[in-house]
């Protein structure tokens, strides 16, 4: 509840309600201070001490002045009480919510007080301050404890898009599309390339937070991926306009070209992945410069020295703390790392974001009111969001959900692609991309999340999936299509042979349609059945042992059912595993760019 809603915001500056308490060693939010009740004996405002201007004087809330050790002399409930400790910011008095006589006056020392549990208080405060750090840092500062005040609402820009999922729900998984544009507006940004650029989807990350908030996956989508952009409806001053789609074009054209708004990028992502996007957050070059500065710099690591004439990055090998222009140069570096492609730049950006998440969660940031204010102010100024989350309170609600995820369970990955013939664009690698999309869609983590399970009181009996596995080259299987998906058997054959199951065949349509995929095997083919079940993500219920088998010479029979989602996509989401060879970066680990 903010000061406005409590009816006491006329003369209260938000940060003035965050005060240092010498008894706890923490800054605390005091919402029940009313300027109208201030004592006449309160000390008058003192002239500003010569020296550098503080955040309070340069845009931060006026009541908080880091480093100000002047103590007040007032004795009223609205004055400042002398702490008696040199160098400490005094704690303003306040009306007690529990007075002995109901008058509202501060009760005698010790009266009605309950000892505060420091551990619980600090944990709650940390959670409140870090709400949103996991929304790829763009919401990080926007949902800290005191930014709920209306002062920061004016910083946020919104776009009213057509469609969308209708918003996130606290008991459901959340999908947020984070879009970094190459728009060159802003101080110092016109020097970067095409200054007339209207802004495209230059850096795009689909941020998926699991339903139980135990893990998150950040999926980077290459800007040069060749894909189909669907027709897109956008809102204009004259109503709703439909912008024609385009086939086989670069993904980054889903924004900016032809008037496409972020809602068009959201639709393109859904078309590409099959994943419904709840909200978007968009920022330009200034976001990197301002946020990295606000947290006091981000630590990065280089395996070799880099002197990039394009991005202007000039760093020696080893660890460095970058911020501002240098941070922007780091995330824009492309030709000096990896293979010099946009894919290599994606990896260096993921390293930067992982490191910034760790910095955001560190005590250096959490315990500094100055940094928290700078971060809140910078983040809200950098953001453009959809109207569904276009206020501080809505961002706070979203951020509190995202803050529940432990950084060790956040995994960055990239859409699997292969080079196109022109070598300047990439194509979707279907065999790996579709299973990966399916995992995200079905809320399956890319990290091993610890789950506490109640110990079984009885020993589990062996099931059909327990036992040895055959080599892929020894698996013999005939494939029938009992689903409504045309060509399912042929697509599965191609995928299986690509996995090394060479002794497989396409037997076309099954005698009848079936609801669930089945795999029939002989008594001496159990090891082959387990291998195939592992590859296809088949549940134990799909395996059916036949009564007889001609000494293993007859192939197993795989009949695809209505649960078939595509070749390489696990039939059972619970059995899904990350495709081999996909690029992954865990947020709690530091890597050095090569």
Secondary structure as GFF3:
##gff-version 3
##sequence-region A 1 594
A	DSSP	three_ten_helix	14	17	.	.	.	ID=ss1
A	DSSP	beta_strand	18	21	.	.	.	ID=ss2
A	DSSP	beta_strand	26	29	.	.	.	ID=ss3
A	DSSP	three_ten_helix	35	37	.	.	.	ID=ss4
A	DSSP	beta_strand	80	81	.	.	.	ID=ss5
A	DSSP	beta_strand	91	92	.	.	.	ID=ss6
A	DSSP	alpha_helix	118	129	.	.	.	ID=ss7
A	DSSP	three_ten_helix	141	143	.	.	.	ID=ss8
A	DSSP	three_ten_helix	145	148	.	.	.	ID=ss9
A	DSSP	three_ten_helix	150	155	.	.	.	ID=ss10
A	DSSP	beta_strand	157	159	.	.	.	ID=ss11
A	DSSP	beta_strand	174	181	.	.	.	ID=ss12
A	DSSP	beta_strand	201	209	.	.	.	ID=ss13
A	DSSP	beta_strand	216	221	.	.	.	ID=ss14
A	DSSP	beta_strand	226	229	.	.	.	ID=ss15
A	DSSP	beta_strand	232	236	.	.	.	ID=ss16
A	DSSP	beta_strand	239	243	.	.	.	ID=ss17
A	DSSP	beta_strand	246	250	.	.	.	ID=ss18
A	DSSP	three_ten_helix	251	254	.	.	.	ID=ss19
A	DSSP	three_ten_helix	257	259	.	.	.	ID=ss20
A	DSSP	alpha_helix	262	273	.	.	.	ID=ss21
A	DSSP	beta_strand	279	283	.	.	.	ID=ss22
A	DSSP	alpha_helix	285	294	.	.	.	ID=ss23
A	DSSP	beta_strand	298	302	.	.	.	ID=ss24
A	DSSP	beta_strand	306	307	.	.	.	ID=ss25
A	DSSP	beta_strand	314	315	.	.	.	ID=ss26
A	DSSP	beta_strand	318	322	.	.	.	ID=ss27
A	DSSP	alpha_helix	325	332	.	.	.	ID=ss28
A	DSSP	alpha_helix	342	361	.	.	.	ID=ss29
A	DSSP	alpha_helix	363	366	.	.	.	ID=ss30
A	DSSP	alpha_helix	369	382	.	.	.	ID=ss31
A	DSSP	beta_strand	384	386	.	.	.	ID=ss32
A	DSSP	three_ten_helix	387	389	.	.	.	ID=ss33
A	DSSP	alpha_helix	392	402	.	.	.	ID=ss34
A	DSSP	three_ten_helix	407	409	.	.	.	ID=ss35
A	DSSP	beta_strand	410	414	.	.	.	ID=ss36
A	DSSP	beta_strand	417	419	.	.	.	ID=ss37
A	DSSP	beta_strand	426	428	.	.	.	ID=ss38
A	DSSP	alpha_helix	430	441	.	.	.	ID=ss39
A	DSSP	three_ten_helix	472	474	.	.	.	ID=ss40
A	DSSP	beta_strand	476	481	.	.	.	ID=ss41
A	DSSP	alpha_helix	488	498	.	.	.	ID=ss42
A	DSSP	beta_strand	503	509	.	.	.	ID=ss43
A	DSSP	beta_strand	518	521	.	.	.	ID=ss44
A	DSSP	three_ten_helix	523	525	.	.	.	ID=ss45
A	DSSP	alpha_helix	526	536	.	.	.	ID=ss46
A	DSSP	three_ten_helix	540	542	.	.	.	ID=ss47
A	DSSP	beta_strand	543	545	.	.	.	ID=ss48
A	DSSP	beta_strand	556	560	.	.	.	ID=ss49
A	DSSP	three_ten_helix	573	575	.	.	.	ID=ss50
A	DSSP	beta_strand	584	586	.	.	.	ID=ss51
###
